[in-house]
Amino acid sequence: RLIAYEKAEIGALVEQAVFDVAIGTFADPPVRSIVTPLFEERFVGVARTGHPALDKPLDGSGFAELDHALFTLSRDSHGVVDAALLAIGLRRRVRLSVAHLMSLPDIIRSTDLVACVPSRAAARFGPDIVTFPLDFLGLTPWTVQMLWSPVSRQDRAHMWLRQALRQVCQEERTSFN
């Protein structure tokens, strides 16, 4: 079962066994949890095929001038990309925020909005959507992790689940290289 959650609550939900595992980035995981690295990820830009802004390579200011869609679990209107833009003296125009990453393909496909998404998600958005690099932002890749409770360390079903998730992520890693 896949369950929606508030990112700030995820550690407690894992500790309370509401979730078997959580997958994401955990800067400050609960002390009584185990964090297993799964793979490295990076942001890419996405736009519809034929988007006029992609006729030439984008720089920071050209990128910031575009209308943006933002995927966020935190109910906010800014993220890592905004912090990187601010560091070079720029701000982007976020016209739409969504709480579900997979709602973005249809939005991007049918508008002139652009978005910044993890590269593995972008690879699944389909042929009508193109990706573009965000090198001008100086963003560093991050590690996607699996968070779980040590209480389930010896549980055979839980061991199987953790191994299956690691295997899927390993297969994904090789398919993207």
N, C-alpha and C positions, 0 to 999 in steps of 0.2 A: 504494500500500500504506500503510495506517495502522498505526503501530507504537507500542506502549506504551513508556514511558521513565520514568526517574527525572528529575525536574525539574532537579536539581542537575547532571546530566550532559548536558543538552541542548546546551549550547554546544560541548562537545567532540565530540558526535555530529554536529553540523552541520559543524564544521571538518574532521572525518574523512570527510565525505561519506557517512556512514551514513544521514543524512536529507538530502533536497534542501532542505526548508524546515521550520521549526518555527513553530507559531502559538501565541501566548500572551503573557505579560508577561515582560519580560526586564530586570530592574532592573540587572543587572551583566553585560551580554553580553560575549562574548569580543572582544578588541580587533580581531582579524582577521575580523570578521563585519559584516554590514550588517543594520540593523534598519529595517524599513519599517512605519510606522503604517497600520493597516487601518481601525479604527473605535473609537468610544468605547462602553464598556459600564458597567453598574451592577448592583448586587445588588437583588433583590426577594425577598420571602418567598413561599413556596408552601405550600399546605395542601390537603387534600381538600375538595371541595365539601361544604358542610354542617358543616365543622369547628366545634364549639361555641365555640371561642375567638374566632372571627371574627364573632360576633354583634354585637360592638361594636368600635370602633377600638382597636387595640393601642397601648400605650405601652411603654417600655423594660422596666419591671418585669413587665408582663403577658407580654411576649414572652419574657423570660428564664425565666419559670416554666414555659413549655411544654417538652415533650420534643422534642428536635431530632435530625435526621439531618444528617450532615456529609459533603460530598463533598470529598475531598482527594487530591492526587497525592503529597503529602509524607509519607504514613504517620504523620501526627501527629493530635492530637485537638483542635486549636485553629487558628484562622485570623484573618482580618481582622475578622470579626464579633465574635469573642471579645475581641479587643483593643479594639474600640469599646465593647463592653459593660463591660469592665473599667475603661475611662476614665470611665464614669459609675457605677462602683461595683457592677456587676452581673456575674453569671456565668450561663451557660446550662447546661442539662443535655443533653449530647450522648449520646444513647442508642445511636446507630449511626453508624459511619463507613463510607463506601463509596469505592472507588477508581474507579468508573465512573459518570459523571454520568447516563447514560441508564438506570441501574438505579433511580434515584430515583423516576420517575413511578409505577411499580407499588407501590413502598414507601409513598409519600405517599398514593396513592389508596386503599390498603387499611389504613391505620393513622391514628392521631392525631398522628403525628410531623409536624413542620414542617421546612422547610429554607430556606436562603438560597442562591440560585443566580443566575447571570447572567441578565438579563432576556430575552435572545434564546433561551436554552435553555428558560426557563420558558414562553415563547410556544409552544413545540412540545410541551409536556407533555400537552396534550389538554384536552377540555372538563370532565373530572371533577376538575380541579385549578385552584384559583384562586390569583391572586397578590395580594400586599398590599405596600404601601410600607414601607420601613424608614427613613423620614425621621428618626425619633427616634434613630437611631444616628449621624447626621452623617457617613455614609460618602461619600466623593467618588468620582465615576466614574473609570475607568482606561482606558488605551488598549491595545487588543489589537493585537499587532504580529506581523509576519512576520520571522523570523530566517533569514538565508541567508549562504552563503559567497561572497565576491567572486571566488573561483576560477571560479564558474559564471556570472559576469556576462555573457559573450558566448555562452554555450551556448544555441542556439536553442530546444531543448526546455525548458530551464530558464526561459528568458525567457517562453515560452508559459505554463508553469505559474504563474509569479509573476503574470503579467497575468490569467490565469484566476481566480486566488485573489483578486486585487484587485477584479476585476469582480463576483465572487460577493458579496464583502463590501460593495461599493457597492450592489448590488441589495438585499441584506439591510437596509442602512442606510435605504434609501428605503421599504422595506416596513414598517419599524417606526416611521416618523415619522408 
